[in-house]
Amino acid sequence: MTQRTALLLGASILALGIFASPGEAQEPARTVVGLVVGQGPSRDIPIAIPAPEGSGAASDEYLRVLRRDLELSGWFKIIDPKAYVEPAEAGIKPGEFDFADWRTPGAAVLAKTMLADQGGSQRAEVWVYDVNGGAKLGAKAFSGPISAARQLAHRTADTIIQLVTQEKSFFDTRIAFAGNFSGNKEIYVMDVDGGGRRQITKNKSINLKPRWNGSGSSLCFTSYAAGNPDLYIADLMKSAIRRVSARTGINTGCSWAPGGDTIALTLSPGGDSEIVTIDPLAGTQIARLTQNPGIDVSPTYSPDGSRIAFVSERSGGPQIYVMNADGTGARRVSFQGSHNTDPSWSPRGDKIAFVGRDGNFDVFTVNVDGTGMSRVTQGKGDNEDPSWSPDGNYLVFSSTRTGSAHVWLASADGNHQVQLTEGGGGYTNPHWSGHLSW
């Protein structure tokens, strides 16, 4: 048993009140202490998740998505339902069940849920307990359309993770990617668990490198729909797509500045790839940030917008550099390997993920000052296009380790890795959104 789990099993303290059902006193919630947070997940917290009160296809989907979410998070070891001994008539609220029934299968955390139809809408409740301490950690209720079992399950998973670990989870986010399921490479958006796929482009062309803006309302991407690699913006709220840069040569590798008033991208004036900034509304050029022999591509803004990481061949082969947002002060930060590309700046601001060629392509991270390079993947196909979760604890990337390209999730240290997408493959260029309200 790890120190983290041992502390989890025994210690509770008073914390903020979360939710009480109508008519119930607003008692303060309790939270487990002793978890080492901010260092990524550790798969050692035994959790029991009995079937929700309620029945039917919606409950089945809700439970399936909830369990899948908690497995993806890497925090929990889900106890096999065959080991449950609680009688069927037990309830979900304090006093309606016996904690001893959950100590028998070895649960440290118990998450009891309810899913019910309410006049054309659906209501979910989750009650989270510290089994060893015999205490409620907190409870919360959600409602949504009758078809919203998947979204309600994601919100339930977020609540469980935050109550147990004090870490804000990521199931209110989406992943944009390029997929070739129709025979053409189109832009899609999906839930983090790989479900809820939504097609954004339908131009039957080649569409690449989608990138979210800060609010999650728009995507910039490159498309060959007009015959040239031009830059487009998809307004997801209005279901509208417009072309914003159609300059001769490439218009690719976009990155939104925080605030959304500037996009950095790669253009090829005179045939040499350089990084410029443009206005995302008018498409007009704001500034040219690089002007060097060899390529300068793949800009990615720091979280505060003050710096940009990018790829340059100015020292020979492609390497990762960082410069000020106005193009000054460029310095190299990758020094191992001769081919390093695809930088992605952590939301915490301290690290940059990138792809290095070491036989195959693999994902690495490095501190912004160039120290502390660490490997995330090794010896498992080609792994490309890393993108950070909003909390900086996880990365998604495209990997061919199972044959065709799929989207995978890994903890930032690489210890927890899991495939998100299923089917025939063809998933590339994943990009993780921030927290969303839709």
C-alpha positions in Angstrom: 0.0 0.0 0.0 1.4 3.4 -0.9 1.6 6.3 1.5 -1.0 8.1 -0.6 -3.5 5.3 -0.2 -2.8 4.7 3.5 -3.5 8.4 4.2 -6.6 8.2 2.0 -8.0 5.3 4.0 -7.9 7.0 7.4 -7.8 10.8 7.4 -10.6 13.3 6.8 -11.1 17.0 7.5 -13.8 19.6 7.1 -13.8 21.4 3.8 -16.2 23.6 1.8 -19.9 22.7 1.6 -20.7 21.3 -1.8 -24.3 20.3 -2.2 -27.2 19.0 -0.1 -30.4 17.6 -1.6 -33.5 19.7 -1.2 -34.8 19.5 2.4 -31.5 18.3 3.8 -29.3 20.5 6.1 -26.3 22.2 4.5 -23.7 20.2 6.4 -20.1 20.9 5.4 -18.6 18.4 3.0 -15.5 16.4 4.0 -12.4 15.8 1.9 -9.7 13.2 2.0 -6.3 14.5 2.9 -2.8 13.1 2.3 -3.0 12.9 -1.5 0.1 14.2 -3.3 -1.5 16.6 -5.8 0.1 18.5 -8.6 2.3 15.6 -9.6 -0.1 13.6 -11.8 -2.3 10.6 -11.1 -1.4 7.4 -9.2 -3.5 4.4 -9.9 -3.8 3.2 -6.3 -7.1 4.5 -4.9 -9.6 1.6 -4.6 -13.1 2.9 -5.5 -16.5 1.3 -5.6 -19.1 2.5 -8.1 -22.3 0.6 -7.8 -25.0 0.9 -10.5 -27.0 4.1 -10.2 -30.5 4.2 -8.7 -32.7 4.1 -11.7 -32.8 1.7 -14.6 -32.8 1.5 -18.4 -30.5 2.3 -21.2 -29.7 5.8 -19.9 -28.5 4.4 -16.6 -26.4 1.7 -18.4 -24.7 4.4 -20.6 -24.2 6.7 -17.6 -22.4 4.0 -15.6 -20.3 2.8 -18.5 -19.1 6.4 -19.3 -18.5 7.2 -15.6 -16.4 4.1 -15.0 -14.4 4.7 -18.2 -13.7 8.3 -17.2 -12.4 7.3 -13.8 -10.1 4.7 -15.4 -8.8 7.2 -17.9 -7.9 9.6 -15.1 -5.4 7.2 -13.7 -6.3 8.0 -10.1 -8.4 5.0 -9.3 -8.5 1.2 -9.1 -12.1 0.3 -9.8 -13.3 -2.6 -7.6 -14.9 -5.4 -9.6 -18.7 -5.3 -9.0 -18.7 -9.0 -8.4 -17.0 -8.3 -5.1 -19.9 -6.1 -3.9 -21.9 -7.4 -0.9 -24.3 -4.6 -0.2 -28.0 -5.6 -0.3 -30.0 -4.3 -3.3 -32.3 -2.2 -1.1 -29.6 0.0 0.3 -29.8 3.7 -0.6 -27.3 6.3 -1.6 -27.5 8.9 1.2 -25.9 8.8 4.6 -27.8 6.4 6.9 -29.3 4.5 4.1 -26.4 2.0 3.8 -23.7 0.3 5.9 -20.1 1.3 5.4 -19.0 -2.2 6.5 -20.5 -3.6 3.3 -17.9 -1.5 1.4 -14.9 -2.3 3.6 -15.4 -6.0 2.8 -14.3 -5.6 -0.9 -11.6 -3.1 0.1 -13.0 0.2 -1.1 -11.3 3.4 0.1 -13.8 5.6 -1.8 -17.5 4.9 -2.5 -19.4 6.8 -5.2 -23.1 6.3 -5.1 -25.2 7.8 -7.9 -28.8 8.3 -9.0 -30.2 9.0 -12.5 -33.9 9.9 -13.0 -36.2 11.4 -15.5 -37.9 14.6 -14.4 -40.5 16.0 -16.7 -38.6 15.7 -19.9 -35.2 16.3 -18.4 -32.7 14.1 -16.6 -31.3 14.5 -13.1 -28.2 12.9 -11.7 -26.9 12.9 -8.2 -23.5 11.7 -6.9 -22.6 11.1 -3.2 -19.0 10.5 -2.5 -17.8 8.8 0.7 -14.6 8.0 2.6 -15.3 4.4 3.4 -12.7 3.9 6.2 -13.6 7.1 7.9 -17.3 6.5 7.5 -17.8 10.0 6.2 -19.3 11.9 3.3 -16.8 13.8 1.2 -19.5 15.7 -0.6 -22.4 15.4 -3.0 -23.7 17.2 -6.0 -26.6 17.1 -8.5 -26.8 17.9 -12.2 -29.6 18.1 -14.7 -29.8 18.1 -18.5 -31.8 17.0 -21.5 -33.2 13.5 -21.5 -30.4 12.4 -23.9 -27.6 13.8 -21.8 -26.5 10.7 -19.9 -23.0 11.0 -21.3 -22.5 14.6 -20.3 -24.0 13.9 -16.8 -21.5 11.1 -16.4 -18.6 13.4 -17.3 -19.7 15.9 -14.8 -20.1 13.2 -12.2 -16.5 12.0 -12.8 -15.2 15.5 -12.5 -17.0 15.8 -9.1 -15.6 12.5 -7.8 -12.0 13.4 -8.8 -12.1 16.9 -7.4 -13.6 15.7 -4.0 -11.1 12.9 -3.6 -7.9 14.5 -5.0 -8.6 18.3 -4.8 -7.5 18.4 -8.5 -9.8 19.9 -11.1 -10.5 17.3 -13.6 -10.8 17.5 -17.4 -14.0 15.8 -18.5 -15.6 19.2 -19.3 -13.1 19.6 -22.1 -12.9 18.4 -25.7 -10.2 17.2 -28.1 -10.1 18.5 -31.7 -8.3 16.3 -34.3 -8.0 15.5 -38.0 -9.5 12.2 -39.1 -9.7 10.3 -42.4 -12.8 8.2 -41.7 -14.7 9.3 -44.8 -11.7 8.9 -47.2 -10.9 12.6 -46.7 -9.0 14.3 -43.9 -11.7 16.3 -42.0 -11.7 18.2 -38.7 -13.6 16.6 -35.8 -14.2 17.3 -32.1 -14.8 14.6 -29.5 -15.1 14.1 -25.7 -12.0 13.2 -23.8 -13.0 9.6 -23.6 -13.2 9.3 -27.3 -17.0 9.4 -27.6 -19.4 12.1 -28.7 -17.6 12.7 -32.0 -18.8 15.7 -34.0 -17.6 16.5 -37.5 -16.7 20.1 -38.1 -15.5 20.2 -41.8 -17.2 18.5 -44.7 -15.3 19.9 -47.6 -13.9 16.5 -48.9 -10.4 17.8 -48.9 -7.3 17.7 -46.6 -7.8 19.6 -43.3 -5.0 19.6 -40.7 -3.7 21.0 -37.4 -6.9 22.2 -35.6 -6.1 24.5 -32.6 -8.6 25.8 -30.0 -8.9 29.4 -29.0 -8.9 30.2 -25.3 -12.7 30.2 -24.8 -13.2 27.0 -26.8 -15.6 28.7 -29.1 -13.4 28.5 -32.3 -10.8 26.4 -34.0 -8.2 27.6 -36.5 -6.9 25.0 -38.9 -5.3 24.6 -42.3 -7.3 23.3 -45.3 -6.6 22.5 -48.9 -10.3 23.1 -49.8 -9.4 25.9 -52.2 -6.3 24.1 -53.6 -3.7 25.8 -51.4 -2.8 25.2 -47.7 -4.9 28.2 -46.4 -5.9 29.1 -42.8 -9.5 28.8 -41.8 -11.4 29.5 -38.6 -14.5 27.5 -37.5 -16.9 29.3 -35.2 -18.3 26.3 -33.3 -21.1 28.4 -31.7 -22.4 29.6 -35.1 -21.4 26.5 -37.1 -19.7 28.8 -39.6 -16.3 28.5 -41.3 -14.4 31.3 -43.0 -11.0 31.6 -44.6 -8.6 34.1 -42.9 -5.3 33.7 -44.7 -4.8 32.6 -48.3 -1.4 33.9 -49.0 0.8 32.2 -51.6 2.5 29.2 -50.1 1.7 27.7 -46.8 -0.6 29.1 -44.2 -0.3 26.6 -41.3 0.6 25.8 -37.7 -1.7 28.3 -36.1 -1.7 29.2 -32.4 -4.1 31.6 -30.6 -2.6 34.2 -28.3 -4.4 34.4 -24.9 -7.3 36.7 -25.4 -7.9 35.6 -28.9 -6.9 38.8 -30.7 -3.9 37.4 -32.4 -2.9 34.2 -34.2 0.7 33.2 -34.8 1.2 30.9 -37.8 3.7 29.9 -40.5 3.8 31.6 -43.8 6.3 31.2 -46.7 7.1 34.6 -48.1 9.6 34.1 -50.8 9.5 30.3 -50.3 11.2 30.4 -46.8 9.0 29.4 -43.9 8.7 32.1 -41.3 6.5 32.9 -38.3 4.1 35.9 -38.4 1.1 37.1 -36.5 -2.2 38.0 -38.0 -5.6 39.5 -36.9 -8.0 36.6 -36.7 -11.0 38.8 -37.8 -9.5 40.7 -40.8 -6.7 38.3 -41.6 -4.3 41.2 -41.9 -0.6 40.7 -41.0 0.4 42.2 -37.7 4.1 41.4 -37.5 6.8 39.1 -38.9 8.5 37.5 -36.0 11.3 35.5 -37.7 13.6 36.1 -40.6 16.3 33.5 -40.8 17.8 31.0 -43.3 16.1 27.6 -42.9 12.6 26.9 -41.6 10.8 28.6 -38.7 7.5 26.8 -38.0 5.0 25.5 -35.4 4.5 28.5 -33.1 2.8 27.9 -29.7 2.1 30.7 -27.2 3.1 30.5 -23.5 0.1 30.7 -21.1 0.6 34.4 -20.4 1.2 35.2 -24.1 4.6 36.8 -23.4 6.6 34.1 -25.3 6.4 31.7 -28.2 8.0 28.3 -28.6 8.7 27.2 -32.2 10.8 25.0 -34.4 13.8 26.3 -36.3 16.6 24.9 -38.4 18.9 27.9 -37.7 21.3 25.6 -35.9 21.2 22.8 -38.4 18.4 20.3 -38.0 15.0 21.2 -36.5 15.2 22.1 -32.8 12.9 23.8 -30.3 13.4 27.5 -29.6 11.7 30.1 -27.4 11.4 33.8 -28.3 9.6 36.8 -26.9 6.1 37.4 -28.4 7.5 40.2 -30.5 10.2 38.0 -32.0 13.1 39.1 -30.0 15.4 37.1 -27.7 15.2 33.7 -29.4 17.1 30.9 -27.6 17.3 27.2 -28.1 15.8 24.9 -25.5 16.3 21.4 -27.0 19.8 20.1 -27.1 19.5 16.3 -27.3 18.7 14.6 -30.6 19.0 16.1 -34.1 15.3 16.2 -35.0 12.9 17.9 -32.5 9.5 19.3 -33.6 5.8 19.9 -32.6 6.2 22.0 -29.4 3.3 22.4 -27.0 3.6 24.8 -24.0 2.2 23.5 -20.7 -0.6 25.6 -19.2 1.5 25.8 -16.1 4.1 27.6 -18.1 7.0 25.6 -16.9 7.5 22.9 -19.6 7.3 22.4 -23.3 6.3 19.0 -24.8 7.7 18.1 -28.2 8.4 15.3 -30.5 11.9 13.9 -31.0 13.1 11.3 -33.5 14.8 8.5 -31.8 14.4 5.7 -34.3 10.6 6.3 -34.1 9.0 9.5 -33.2 8.5 9.9 -29.4 7.1 12.5 -27.0 9.4 14.3 -24.6 9.1 17.3 -22.2 11.7 19.9 -21.3 11.8 22.8 -18.9 11.4 26.2 -20.5 15.1 27.0 -19.6 16.3 23.9 -21.6 17.0 21.7 -18.5 15.3 18.6 -17.3 14.4 16.8 -20.5 12.2 13.8 -19.9 10.8 11.0 -22.1 7.0 10.3 -22.1 6.9 7.6 -24.7 9.4 5.0 -25.9 9.5 2.0 -28.3 5.8 2.0 -29.1 5.2 3.2 -32.7 5.3 6.8 -33.8 4.0 9.3 -31.2 3.3 12.8 -32.5 1.4 16.1 -31.9 1.4 16.3 -28.1 -1.1 18.6 -26.4 -1.5 19.4 -22.7 -4.6 19.1 -20.5 -5.7 22.3 -18.9 -4.1 21.4 -15.5 -0.7 20.4 -17.1 -0.9 16.8 -15.6 -1.6 15.0 -18.8 -0.9 14.9 -22.5 -2.8 13.7 -25.5 -1.0 12.7 -28.7 -1.4 10.6 -31.8 0.2 7.1 -31.7 0.6 4.2 -34.2 1.5 1.7 -31.5 -1.6 -0.4 -32.2 -1.3 -0.1 -36.0 -3.1 2.9 -37.4 -3.1 6.3 -35.7 -5.2 6.7 -32.6 -5.4 9.3 -29.9 -3.7 8.3 -26.6 -3.6 10.0 -23.2 -0.6 9.9 -20.9 0.3 11.4 -17.5 3.0 14.0 -18.0 5.6 11.5 -16.5 4.5 8.8 -18.9 3.6 6.3 -16.2 -0.1 6.2 -17.1 -0.9 5.7 -20.8 -4.3 4.7 -22.3 -5.8 4.7 -25.7 -8.8 7.1 -26.1 -10.1 6.3 -29.5 -11.3 3.0 -31.0 -12.1 1.5 -34.4 -10.1 1.7 -37.6 -7.8 4.6 -36.7 -6.9 7.6 -38.7 -6.8 10.0 -35.8 -4.1 12.7 -36.0 -3.2 16.2 -34.9 -5.1 16.1 -31.5 -5.4 19.4 -29.6 -6.9 19.7 -26.1 -9.3 22.5 -25.3 -9.5 24.4 -22.0 -12.5 23.9 -19.7 -15.7 24.5 -21.6 -19.2 25.5 -20.7 -20.9 23.6 -23.5 
